[in-house]
Amino acid sequence: MTSSNIQQPDESVRAELTALRDSIDNIDAAVVHMLAERFKCTQRVGRLKADHQLPPADPAREARQIARLRELAKDAKLDPAFAEKLLNFIIAEVIRHHEQIAGGAGQRDR
């Protein structure tokens, strides 16, 4: 099938696609900004942990957060497994940041 055989959607379909895609773009922008705010907070947590020689990871809190997010996902009709994968990805990045901060804390004290 060539592209000339593909039927082009009518104007109302194109308009609806554009509106939906604009909404998706806005949501994506909001997600990025929310993640940026979240990471600003977790950077502060990392500095506090480093200043008080606390470990970068907190497995008990992470487990509570995952369980909480899975419930939120269910309530929102979102696949809980997907929500857990996303949070695990974010947690891994946060721990990496905390390890970097902790590694620099010893150098700051010198």
C-alpha positions in Angstrom: 0.0 0.0 0.0 1.5 3.3 -1.0 0.9 6.6 0.8 -1.4 7.7 -2.1 -3.7 4.8 -1.1 -4.1 6.0 2.5 -7.3 7.8 3.1 -6.7 11.3 4.6 -8.9 12.1 7.6 -11.5 14.8 7.2 -11.0 18.2 8.8 -13.0 17.4 12.0 -10.8 14.3 12.7 -7.6 16.4 12.1 -8.9 19.1 14.4 -9.7 16.6 17.1 -6.3 15.0 16.7 -4.6 18.4 17.0 -6.6 19.2 20.1 -5.8 15.9 21.8 -2.1 16.2 20.9 -2.1 19.8 22.3 -3.5 18.4 25.5 -0.9 15.7 25.6 1.9 18.3 25.0 0.5 20.4 27.9 0.4 17.3 30.2 4.0 16.3 29.2 5.1 19.8 30.0 3.4 19.7 33.4 5.0 16.2 34.1 8.4 17.6 33.4 7.9 20.6 35.7 6.5 18.4 38.4 9.5 16.1 38.2 11.8 19.1 38.3 10.1 20.3 41.5 10.3 16.7 43.0 14.0 16.5 42.3 14.6 19.9 43.9 13.0 18.5 47.1 14.9 15.2 46.9 18.2 17.1 46.4 17.5 18.9 49.7 16.7 15.5 51.3 20.1 14.2 49.9 22.0 17.1 51.4 20.3 16.7 54.8 21.1 12.9 54.7 24.7 13.6 53.8 25.1 16.3 56.5 23.9 13.8 59.1 25.6 10.7 57.7 22.3 9.0 56.8 22.3 6.4 54.1 21.3 7.5 50.6 18.6 4.8 50.3 15.6 4.2 52.7 14.2 0.9 51.6 11.3 1.0 54.1 10.1 4.4 52.8 10.6 3.3 49.2 8.4 0.2 49.9 5.7 2.4 51.5 5.9 4.8 48.5 5.6 2.0 46.0 2.5 0.6 47.8 1.0 4.0 48.0 1.6 4.8 44.3 0.2 1.4 43.3 -3.1 2.2 45.1 -3.2 5.7 43.6 -2.7 4.1 40.2 -5.5 1.7 40.7 -7.8 4.5 41.8 -6.8 6.5 38.7 -7.4 3.5 36.4 -3.7 3.3 35.6 -1.8 0.1 35.4 -0.2 -0.3 38.9 2.8 -2.2 37.5 3.5 0.7 35.2 3.3 3.2 38.1 5.6 1.0 40.1 8.2 0.8 37.3 8.0 4.6 36.9 8.5 5.2 40.6 11.4 2.6 40.8 13.1 4.5 37.9 12.7 7.8 39.8 13.8 6.3 43.1 17.0 4.9 41.4 17.8 8.3 40.1 17.2 9.9 43.5 19.4 7.4 45.2 22.1 8.1 42.6 21.9 11.8 43.3 22.0 11.2 47.1 25.1 9.0 46.6 26.8 11.8 44.6 25.8 14.4 47.3 27.1 12.1 50.1 30.4 11.6 48.1 30.8 15.4 47.9 29.9 15.9 51.6 33.2 14.6 52.8 35.0 16.9 50.5 33.0 19.9 51.8 34.0 19.2 55.4 37.8 19.2 54.6 
